[in-house]
Amino acid sequence: MNYSVTTQEFMMLAAKEPVNVLDLRDHDLDESFELLDGSNVLQIPLTQLPNCLSQLDKGKTYYLFTQFGVRSKTMAQFLRNEGFQVTNVIGGTSAYQQYLAS
């Protein structure tokens, strides 16, 4: 399994099928984060995630976003160790917004 994808790879996948996104940014950084129709965005701040694992489904693949993608890479490893299927989106929401603007 690929544990990281670029923003472009994520967008190509999201264009083909609904995806499950885990937005790990803190509420004070919460900016508009819209995906293609049918996709599901679950927002749980990174600091609260270890206490919220019951909200996640081990049968789904989650694409992790933080502001710049650094902290989500670390959290992806933690979640994989807990038995979840996760993929880090390189560059986070900053790269995602730049991609949309280009």
Secondary structure, DSSP 8 states (H G I E B T S, - for coil): ---EE-HHHHHHHHHHS--EEEE---GGG------STT-EEEE--GGGGGG-GGGS-TTSEEEEE-SSSHHHHHHHHHHHHTT-EEEEETTHHHHHHHHHH-
